[in-house]
């Protein structure tokens, strides 16, 4: 009985985690957040690492998994061509250890 309760608790805990599953929309009207990719990480609000499996996606810590269907996404983003129109400036990093927020005041955009 005790093992069953532990199993149920684990399923509920892992089932409720909000992974950063991202979908890139083709029209900014459908986006939750407008994103601009900067050339230098010094200008970024968020350093993003693209994970290869949704199980590795983070909880608003810069580890993103891009889904193929917007129904599975936590956030829908639109990539803008001009940073003046962006809500969030990101820089893609090559190592997940570098992923994370540089401007914590923008963190609420991805919740």
N, C-alpha and C positions, 0 to 999 in steps of 0.2 A: 504494500500500500504506500509506504514511504517513497519507494522508487517511482511509483506511478505519479505521485505528487511532484516529485523533482522533475520528472520528464515533462509533465504538463506545464510547469513553471518555465522550463527552458524553452519549450515551443512557443509559449506566449511571449517570452522576452525576445527571442530572435525573430518572431513573426511581426513584432511591433517596431522593430528598428527601422528608422527612416534613412535608407541608404541614398546617397547622392546619385540617383539615376537621372540622367539628363537626356532630353530630346531636343534636337536642333530643328526649329521650325523654319519654313521658307518665307513666312510673312510676319513682320514684326507685330502686327495686330493680335496674333495668337500667342505671343511670347509673354512669359512671366517676367523675364529679365532680358534687357538688351546688353550684349557683351561685346567688348572690343579687345582684340588680342594685341598686346603691346610687344615691341621688339626687344625691350630691356626689362628685366625683372624688377629693376629699381622703380619703375613707374606703375607696377601692378598693384592692385588691391588684393588679389588672390593668386597664389601660385598653384597651378593645377597639374595633377598627374593623372593621365588617362590609364585606368586599370583595365586589364584584359578580361576580367570576369566580374559579374555583378556582386559576387560574394566578397570581393575585396573593396567594394565601394565604401567610402567613408560616410560619416554623419555630419556633413558640413565642415569638412576639414581639408577640402581641396582634392580629394580622391574621387574622380568622376568616372562613371561608366555610362557610355552613350548607348541608349536603347534604340531599337528600330521602330518601335511603336509608341506614340505619345501616351497611350493609355497606361503604359508601365512606368512612365516618367514621374519623378518627384517634382522636377522643374523643367519648364520649356524655355529654351533660350533662343535668341536671335542674334546672329553675329552682324554687327554694324560695321560700316566702312570708315566711319569717322568717330573718333573717341569723344567728341563733343555730344554725341547722341547716346552714348553708353551709360548704363546704370552702373556697370561693373567693368573694370579693366583687369584682364587676366594675362598670365604668362604661363605657357606650358613648360614644365620641367621634365627632365629625363630620369629623375630618381624620386621615388615616392617619399623619401625622407625629407625632401625639400618642400613638399606640398604643404600649404597652409595659408592662413590669413596674414596679410601685412597691414591691412587697414580694417581693424575689428569693427569699426562703425558701419561697415557695409555688410556685416555678417548676416543681418536680418533679411537681406535680399534672397538668401538661399535657403531659408527655413520654410 
